[in-house]
């Protein structure tokens, strides 16, 4: 279990202090945060749980959220950014998660576009960002950044699309969920500041490409509405993936990747 008093104290001076909402069990932390967003809940509110019963991944895929084993957290953000920058949010969240994992466990995370956290060939976490503009009369973005990280798991469901792992397994020692959560939120606050800067797109795209083996020169299959196969050719200025196919360059706005051996 989390030490909530110590957690709040560790976040003193950040946008998250005094805005922590913990549930021992919930359906989905993203659903909790999305519901809260409708009630003018403030920027920086954090929803996290020891267990999710209906955890969600991208494309309505389920996310297995065993009790006490992983980090299941969703952050409500109201960034003052133009609509064109919303696709950068999952990339910024990925950078924050990778930095947090490295800081606590010394493990290196590979970012697989658009939202997977890999350690080697195995998936250790994922990101689900749900974002929109509230209204024409109040043109502010509201976003929920949901992040799930496997921490203490030792076994996983069979037949996963990508083999899974956990921080404990990869580090060879127990990793504190609380330490990862504190590091994650602090990193996310830093990334939110970058996102609001004038050169946000250039800065985030360059750092994601540097942090990933998937963004350039990787033979992949794209699954989803823009299904195709080819060699990755980096990100465009909006954070969308470019793939050089046999028919030319395709800019993929939504979908997922598999390695094509």
C-alpha positions as CSV (number, residue, x, y, z in Angstrom):
1,X,0.0,0.0,0.0
2,X,1.0,3.6,-0.5
3,X,1.9,5.9,2.4
4,X,-0.4,8.8,1.3
5,X,0.9,11.3,3.8
6,X,4.5,10.7,2.8
7,X,3.5,10.8,-0.9
8,X,1.8,14.2,-0.6
9,X,4.8,15.5,1.4
10,X,7.2,14.3,-1.4
11,X,5.1,16.3,-3.9
12,X,5.2,19.5,-2.0
13,X,5.8,22.5,-4.3
14,X,4.5,20.6,-7.4
15,X,1.1,21.1,-9.1
16,X,0.0,17.8,-7.6
17,X,0.3,18.6,-3.9
18,X,-3.0,18.3,-2.1
19,X,-4.7,16.9,-5.3
20,X,-4.1,13.1,-4.7
21,X,-7.2,10.8,-5.0
22,X,-6.5,7.2,-4.0
23,X,-8.9,4.3,-4.3
24,X,-7.8,0.8,-3.1
25,X,-10.0,-0.6,-5.9
26,X,-11.5,1.1,-8.9
27,X,-12.8,0.3,-12.3
28,X,-10.4,2.5,-14.2
29,X,-8.3,5.4,-13.0
30,X,-8.8,7.0,-16.5
31,X,-12.5,6.7,-16.1
32,X,-12.3,8.3,-12.7
33,X,-10.3,11.2,-14.0
34,X,-12.5,11.7,-17.1
35,X,-15.5,11.9,-14.8
36,X,-13.8,14.4,-12.6
37,X,-12.9,16.5,-15.6
38,X,-16.6,17.2,-16.2
39,X,-16.9,18.8,-12.8
40,X,-14.2,21.4,-13.2
41,X,-11.7,19.4,-11.2
42,X,-8.4,21.4,-11.2
43,X,-5.3,20.9,-13.2
44,X,-2.8,18.5,-11.6
45,X,-5.4,16.2,-10.0
46,X,-4.1,12.7,-9.6
47,X,-6.2,9.5,-9.5
48,X,-4.5,6.2,-8.6
49,X,-5.4,2.8,-7.3
50,X,-4.0,-0.4,-5.9
51,X,-6.1,-2.4,-8.3
52,X,-8.2,-1.8,-11.5
53,X,-11.1,-4.1,-12.4
54,X,-11.6,-2.7,-15.9
55,X,-8.3,-1.1,-16.8
56,X,-8.0,0.2,-20.3
57,X,-5.3,0.5,-22.9
58,X,-5.3,2.1,-26.3
59,X,-8.1,1.0,-28.7
60,X,-10.2,-0.3,-25.8
61,X,-7.7,-3.1,-25.1
62,X,-7.8,-4.4,-21.6
63,X,-5.0,-3.7,-19.2
64,X,-4.4,-6.3,-16.5
65,X,-4.1,-4.5,-13.2
66,X,-3.5,-7.0,-10.4
67,X,-3.8,-5.8,-6.8
68,X,-0.7,-4.3,-5.4
69,X,1.5,-5.3,-8.3
70,X,1.6,-2.3,-10.6
71,X,1.4,1.5,-10.8
72,X,-2.1,2.5,-12.1
73,X,-2.4,6.3,-12.3
74,X,-4.2,9.0,-14.3
75,X,-3.4,12.7,-14.2
76,X,-5.9,15.4,-15.1
77,X,-4.2,18.2,-17.1
78,X,-5.6,21.4,-18.4
79,X,-2.6,22.6,-20.5
80,X,-2.7,26.0,-22.2
81,X,-1.7,24.7,-25.6
82,X,-3.1,24.9,-29.1
83,X,-5.0,22.0,-30.5
84,X,-2.2,21.0,-32.8
85,X,0.0,20.0,-29.8
86,X,-2.5,17.5,-28.3
87,X,-0.9,14.6,-30.2
88,X,2.4,15.3,-28.4
89,X,0.8,14.5,-25.0
90,X,1.3,10.7,-25.2
91,X,4.9,11.3,-26.3
92,X,5.5,13.7,-23.4
93,X,4.0,11.2,-21.0
94,X,6.2,8.5,-22.4
95,X,9.3,10.6,-21.8
96,X,8.2,11.3,-18.3
97,X,7.6,7.6,-17.6
98,X,11.0,6.6,-19.1
99,X,12.8,9.2,-17.0
100,X,11.0,8.1,-13.8
101,X,11.8,4.4,-14.4
102,X,15.4,5.2,-15.1
103,X,15.7,7.4,-12.0
104,X,14.3,4.8,-9.6
105,X,15.5,1.5,-11.1
106,X,18.4,2.5,-13.4
107,X,16.6,0.6,-16.2
108,X,16.5,2.0,-19.8
109,X,13.1,2.2,-21.4
110,X,12.5,2.0,-25.2
111,X,9.6,4.0,-26.4
112,X,7.5,2.3,-29.0
113,X,5.2,4.7,-30.9
114,X,2.6,5.7,-29.9
115,X,2.3,4.6,-26.3
116,X,4.3,1.6,-25.2
117,X,7.1,1.4,-22.6
118,X,9.5,-1.5,-23.5
119,X,12.5,-2.9,-21.7
120,X,14.3,-4.8,-24.3
121,X,11.7,-6.7,-26.3
122,X,9.2,-6.8,-23.4
123,X,6.4,-4.4,-22.5
124,X,6.7,-2.9,-19.0
125,X,4.0,-0.3,-19.3
126,X,1.6,1.7,-21.5
127,X,0.0,5.1,-21.8
128,X,-3.5,6.1,-22.6
129,X,-4.2,9.8,-23.2
130,X,-7.7,11.0,-23.6
131,X,-7.8,14.7,-24.6
132,X,-10.2,17.3,-26.1
133,X,-11.1,20.9,-26.1
134,X,-13.9,21.7,-23.7
135,X,-15.9,24.1,-25.9
136,X,-15.7,26.9,-28.4
137,X,-16.5,29.5,-25.7
138,X,-13.8,28.0,-23.3
139,X,-11.1,26.9,-25.7
140,X,-8.9,25.1,-23.2
141,X,-7.6,21.6,-23.5
142,X,-8.5,19.0,-20.9
143,X,-6.5,15.8,-21.0
144,X,-6.3,12.7,-18.9
145,X,-2.9,11.0,-19.1
146,X,-3.2,7.4,-17.9
147,X,0.0,5.5,-17.2
148,X,0.3,1.8,-16.2
149,X,3.6,0.3,-15.2
150,X,4.3,-3.3,-14.2
151,X,6.3,-3.2,-11.0
152,X,6.0,-6.3,-8.9
153,X,4.5,-8.8,-11.4
154,X,6.2,-12.2,-11.8
155,X,3.7,-13.8,-14.1
156,X,1.5,-12.6,-17.0
157,X,-1.5,-13.8,-19.0
158,X,-0.6,-16.1,-21.9
159,X,-0.8,-15.0,-25.6
160,X,-0.1,-11.4,-25.1
161,X,0.6,-9.5,-28.3
162,X,3.9,-8.3,-26.9
163,X,5.7,-10.4,-24.1
164,X,5.5,-8.5,-20.8
165,X,7.9,-7.8,-18.0
166,X,8.1,-5.8,-14.8
167,X,10.6,-3.5,-13.1
168,X,11.3,-6.1,-10.4
169,X,12.1,-8.8,-12.9
170,X,14.3,-6.5,-15.0
171,X,16.1,-4.9,-12.1
172,X,16.5,-8.1,-10.1
173,X,15.4,-6.4,-6.9
174,X,12.1,-4.9,-5.5
175,X,11.3,-1.5,-6.9
176,X,9.1,0.9,-4.8
177,X,5.9,1.8,-6.5
178,X,5.7,4.9,-4.4
179,X,9.2,6.0,-5.5
180,X,8.2,5.5,-9.2
181,X,5.0,7.4,-8.7
182,X,6.8,10.4,-7.1
183,X,9.4,10.4,-9.9
184,X,6.7,10.0,-12.6
185,X,4.7,13.0,-11.4
186,X,7.7,15.2,-11.0
187,X,8.9,14.3,-14.5
188,X,5.4,14.8,-15.9
189,X,5.3,18.3,-14.4
190,X,8.6,19.1,-16.2
191,X,7.2,17.7,-19.5
192,X,4.1,19.8,-19.2
193,X,6.3,22.9,-19.0
194,X,8.1,21.8,-22.2
195,X,4.8,21.2,-23.9
196,X,3.7,24.8,-23.2
197,X,7.0,26.2,-24.6
198,X,7.1,27.7,-28.2
199,X,9.4,25.1,-29.5
200,X,7.6,22.2,-27.8
201,X,7.1,20.1,-30.9
202,X,10.7,20.2,-32.0
203,X,12.1,19.5,-28.5
204,X,9.7,16.6,-27.8
205,X,10.0,14.9,-31.2
206,X,13.8,15.1,-31.0
207,X,14.0,13.5,-27.5
208,X,11.5,10.8,-28.4
209,X,13.5,9.8,-31.5
210,X,16.6,9.7,-29.4
211,X,15.0,7.6,-26.7
212,X,13.5,5.0,-29.1
213,X,14.9,2.3,-31.4
214,X,11.5,2.2,-33.2
215,X,11.3,5.6,-34.8
216,X,13.9,5.3,-37.6
217,X,15.2,2.4,-39.7
218,X,12.9,-0.2,-38.1
219,X,10.9,-2.6,-40.3
220,X,7.4,-2.6,-38.9
221,X,3.8,-3.6,-39.5
222,X,1.3,-0.9,-38.6
223,X,-2.0,-2.2,-37.4
224,X,-5.2,-0.1,-37.2
225,X,-7.1,2.1,-39.6
226,X,-3.9,3.0,-41.5
227,X,-2.5,-0.5,-41.7
228,X,0.7,-0.7,-43.8
229,X,4.2,-2.1,-43.6
230,X,7.6,-0.6,-44.2
231,X,10.5,1.1,-42.6
232,X,10.1,3.8,-39.9
233,X,11.3,7.2,-41.0
234,X,11.0,9.3,-37.9
235,X,8.2,11.5,-36.5
236,X,6.7,14.6,-38.2
237,X,6.3,17.9,-36.4
238,X,3.0,16.8,-34.9
239,X,4.4,13.6,-33.4
240,X,2.9,11.3,-36.0
241,X,5.0,8.4,-37.3
242,X,6.3,8.3,-40.8
243,X,6.7,5.0,-42.5
244,X,8.3,4.4,-45.9
245,X,6.3,1.8,-47.6
246,X,6.6,0.2,-51.1
247,X,4.1,2.8,-52.3
248,X,5.8,5.8,-50.7
249,X,5.9,7.7,-47.4
250,X,2.8,7.3,-45.2
251,X,2.2,9.5,-42.1
252,X,0.5,7.3,-39.5
253,X,-1.8,9.3,-37.1
254,X,-3.2,6.4,-35.2
255,X,-2.5,2.7,-34.8
256,X,0.1,0.4,-33.3
257,X,3.4,-1.2,-34.3
258,X,4.8,-4.7,-34.5
259,X,8.3,-5.6,-35.5
260,X,8.5,-7.1,-39.0
261,X,11.4,-9.6,-39.0
